[in-house]
Amino acid sequence: HQGSEQEYGKQWYQRRVRAPRLPSHTVIKSALDNIHMRDFHTTASPDSLEMMGDKLYVQILSDIEQGDYNVVPDKLDKALEENPKKFLNQIRCLRGIFAWVMTDYVTAISNFDAVIGDPKSYMRLKVQAHIHRGEVYQAKGDKNRALADYNHAVQIDEDHPDAYLHRAQFYLSLEGLDQAIKDLNKSIELDGEFPAPWTQLVYGQYQMARTMTPSLLNEVFRNLGKMAEKFPNVADVFALYGQVLQDQRQFSAAEEKFEEAQRLAPDNVTYKAHVATLKMMAENNFDSAMVLLREAHEKDPKCDFVLENLGMIYIQKQMYAEALECFKKALELVKTEAEAAHLSALRIGIQCQWEVCEEYNVKPVSMADLQDFSQMMPSPQG
């Protein structure tokens, strides 16, 4: 009855009421790495600006560049209160993006609407507003409005690589691989030095190779090699390389790629979570995997991906109370309706299994019966 369990998850997500809060550092960085921040940059110094709101904006850009995300939402609110003159719509758009990652969708849409509706807002900024408003609608499960925003972004500026990238991610979420790959190729054509569409393209090609065209696998590995050469300092490239190798059961090579990703981005705990799943698949070593996941959770307690994987370990060790607690915490952190549906189905399934095993004193099913770890490969967009 997974369909009904997922529907329950969607309904729960729609009813969820919580105070807006910043997600993990990893989630915020992933969202910002997925756009061209040059659309927000300025060479102005605070001393050269007249209005306090504009001066604050320059400070905010510095905070973002340094990864000091915790101070950004309050500073954006303060900047808007100080009547900025030069950077009003940049501040609105960034406020919308931070509201989006905090799942404060009312504030997000309000700010994006303001940017889109202001005739003084320049073209590339309107593209960003449409892209992110589309993400909000997509998170809420409103696919029609989401696609309309992505299409509008392309129509506003046919030469903006982010418009095609985000529409492609929408198609990937619906398994529309042909259209996604077409958009990703266009994004790369417009800016071949931006790593995000490259990782999405290879991810899409790999999904196609797994499901429809096995002959594509050689091309996937060629492109993974090209990416690693082209972007030697981008951790997500090596993480994706590791995921593909792991899925192909080339465990030793996969571990090398995950370790390189961790070296490049030591604050991103999802890479440690990938190594943990590798330990489970390659060595059946659930104790080592649990140590890694507990370390990752201690470092970033707001990472839902780590919590989900930790919950899966607890299931294998028949520690059901701990598993359910992990899934409960992860549900509170997810950003989208689809993620809530997936986790809810998993949590309800485990709850039912636990109750049946307790009542009838029977042995629980194995992890392999519950979920194949090779199917847990997430999109590189996070």
N, C-alpha and C positions, 0 to 999 in steps of 0.2 A: 504493500500500500504506500509506496514511496511517493506517488503523486499527491495523495491526500496529506502526507506529512510535509511535503514541500509547500503545498497550498497553505497549510497551517503556519509555516514559517513566513510566508509572504504576508499573511494577515497579521501575524505578530509584529512584523517589521513595520507595517503601516500604522499599527496602534502604538508602537513604541514611543514613549515620552521620556526624554532625558535632557538634562542641561547640556548645551553644546560644550564639547571639550576637545582639546587637541588630541589627535591620534599619535601613534608612535612616530619618532623622528624618521624612521624608514619610510612610512607611508607618505609623509609630507615631502620628503626629498624625491621620492618616486614620482609624485604628482608634478613637482616643479621640473624634474629632469625630462618630463614628457612634453614640455613646451619650449619655445624659443623665448628665453627671458630677455633677449635683446629688445623685444617689443616694449619692455618696461624700463630699459636702461636710460640713464641721462648722464651727461658729462658735467652737469651743473654742480657746484659746491653749495653747501647750506648758506655760507656767507653771501653768496651772490643772489640769493632769493629773498623776496620781500615778505611773503606770507609764512607764518609759522607752520601751517599745514604742509606747504611745499618743502620747507626745511626738514620737517619730520619724515617726509617721503624719502628724501635722500638717505637719511639714517636707516630707514626701514630696508632699503635696498642693500645697504651694508650688512644689516642683521641677517637678511636672507642669504647673502653670499657667504657669510661666516657660519651659517647653519644654526643661528640662534633664533629658532622658530617660536619659542615660548613667548617672547616679548612682542611678536609681530601683530597679533590680532588687536591687542589693546592700543598699540601705537597707531594702527590703521584707524581705529575708532576715534582716537584723539586727533589725528590728522584731518579727518572729515569734520570734526567739530570746529577746527581752527580755520575753516573757510579757505581751503587751498584754491589758488587761482590758476597755476600753471599745470598741476598734475592731478586735477580733480578726478578725471576718468581713469587714470592709472591706479589711483588709490581705490576707487570704487571696484575696479576689476580685481585687484589683488584681495580686497576685502571679501569679494564674492568667492574667490578661489579658496581662501582660508576658511570661510564659512562652509563651503562645500566639503572640504576634508574633515570638518568638525561635524558634519551631517546637520548643519543648521540651514536647511534648504530654503526657508522663508527669507532669511537674510541674504543668502546667496542669490536667489532669483531676483530679489529686489535690487541688488547692486548691479547685476548683469542687465536687467531691464533698463536701469538708469543709463548705463553706458551705451546700450543699443539705441535708446531713444533720444540721446543728446546729439543734435546736429554738429556740435563742436568736436565730438569724439572722432579720432582719426581711424582710418580703415583697418589697420592691423589690430588695433585694440578692439574694434567691433568684432573682428574674427575671433579673438580670444574670448570675448563675452559669449558669443554664440556657441563656441566649442564647449565652454564650461557649463553653460546653461543646459546644453544637450546632455552633458554628463550627469547633471542633477536629475533631469527627466529620466535618463536611462537608469539611474540608481533607484528611482521611484517606480520603475517598471513601465513608464509611459514611452514605449518604443516609437510611436508615431511622432510625438513632439520632439523626441531626441533626434530622430533622423531628419526632421524638418530643420532643426537648428544646425546640424552638421552640413546639410545641403546648402543652407543659407550662407554658412561660413565660406564654402567653396564659391558660391555665386558672388559674394562680396569681393573676394580676392582670389582669383584662380591661380595665383602664383605663391600662395602661402602654404608652405609644406605642412604646417600643423593642422590645417583644415582637412587635408587628405589623410594624415596620420590618425586623427581622432575618428574620422568616419570609418577608416579601416578597422580600428579597434572595435567599433560598434558592430561591423559586419563579422569580425572574428567571434564576438560574443554570441552571435546567432549562427555560427558555423557557415557563414557565407564566404567561403574561402576564395573563390574566384574573384569576387568584387573586392575583397579585402586586399588581395595580392596586387590587383590593378592599382588601387589607391596608394598602396605602400611603394610601389615602383615609381609612381608619380611624385610622391613625397621625396624619395631619394633623388629623383631627377632634379628637383628644385633645390635640394640641399643635401649633397652626398656626404657632407662632413658631420651630419647630425646623427648620433648613434641610434636613437629611439626607433626610427622606421626600419633600420637594418635588423634589429633584434626581433621586431614584430614580423618582418617579412620572412625571416628564417623560421620563426615559430609557426607562421601560417603554412609555409612550405612543408614543414615537418608534419603538421597535422594532416595535410593533404597526402603526404607519403604514407602515413599510418593508416588512413581511412580509405583512400581511393587510388593512389598512384604510387605503388612501392618503388617504381623506377626512379622517382624523384630523390630517393635517399642519398645517392651519390652527389647530386647537386647540393643537397642540404649540407653535407659534410664539406664540400668545396667552399660553400658560402660561409660556414662556420670558421674555416681556416682563414678565409679572406678577412672576415670581421676581426678575428683575433690579431691579425697583422695590422689592420687599418686602425683599430681602436685598442691598442695594447694597455691603456690605462683605464678602461671602462669595465667595471666589475660585472655589470649585467651581461656583457658579452660572454664572459667566462662562465657565469652562472648558467646561462642558457646552453652553452656548449656542454657543461657538465650534466644538465638535465637530459639532453638528447643522448649522451653517452650512457648515462644511467638507464634510460629507457631501453637502450639497445644492449643492456647488460654488460657493458664494457666498464666494469666497476673501478678498476685501478686508474684508468685514464680519467674517468669522471671525477674521482676524488682529487686528482691533481688540479682539475679545472676549478672545483669548488674551493680548494685551498688558495688558488690564485685570486679568486673573487674575494675571499676573506682578507687576503693580504692587501688588496686594493681598497677595500671598503670595510674596515674592521668594525664599524658601528652598525652595519647592516646584519641583523641577527638571522635573517631568512637564509643566508648562506650556510650558517651553522645548522639550521634546521634541515637543509638539503643533505648535509653530510650525515646527519642523524638518520634520515630515511635510507641513505646509502648503506649505513651500518646494518639496518634491518634487512634490506634486500640482499646484500652481498654476503653478510656473515651471520644473519639471524641473531645479531648481537643487540638485544633489546636493552641490556643494562648500560652499555656504552652510549646507545642512542638517548636513553633517558638522562644520562649525565650531561650530554651536549645540550639537550633541549631545556633542562633545568637551568643550565648556565645562560642560555639564550633568553629564557623567560626572566631570569634575575636581572639581566642587563636591560631588557626592554619588555616590561610587563604588559605593555599595551599592543603587542604584536599578535593579532588573531591567528596568523599562519602558524606561529610557534605553538600557541595554545591548542590549536586543532591537532597538530602532530603529536603534542604531548598527550592529549586525550587518547589518541590512537594507541600510543604505547601503553597507557594505563589499561586499555581494553585488553590488549594482548596479555598483560600480566593479571587480568581479571580483577583489577582495582576499579570497580565500576563507579563507586562514589566519587573518586578522584577524577575519573574520565568525564563524568557528567558535570562536575564543577568546572573543568576546563572548557567544555563546550558551552556552558552557561556564560562564562566570562567572555569567550570568543564571540558569542551572539551579541553581547552588549557593545562590541567593538566594530562589527562589520559595517561597511559603508553602503552596501547595495542590497536590494531586495533579493537578487539571485543568490548572494552569499548567505543571506539569512535563510533562504529556502533550503540550501544545501546543508547547512549546519543543523537546522531544525530537524530535517529528515534523519540525519545521523544521530542526533541526541535522542529523538523519540524511539528510533530503532534500538539503540542500546538500552534505553530505559525499559522497553518491553522485553528485551532479551533477558535482562537482569531479573526482572520480576518473574518471568516464566521459569528461569533456572532455579531461582530461590524456592518457588512454589512446588516445582516437581522434582527438585534435586537432580537436575540433569546437567551434563557438561556443556558449557557454552561452545558456540561455533568458533572456528579459528579466525584469525585476522584475514586470511586469504578469502574466506567465505564472506566477510563483511565488506572488504574493499581492497582492490588490488592497488598497491602503492604505485605501480607504474601508471595508474590512471590519475594520479594526484598532481600531474605536471601542470602548474598554473601558467597563465600567460605572463610574459616578462613585464607587462605593465603593472603587475602586482595584483 
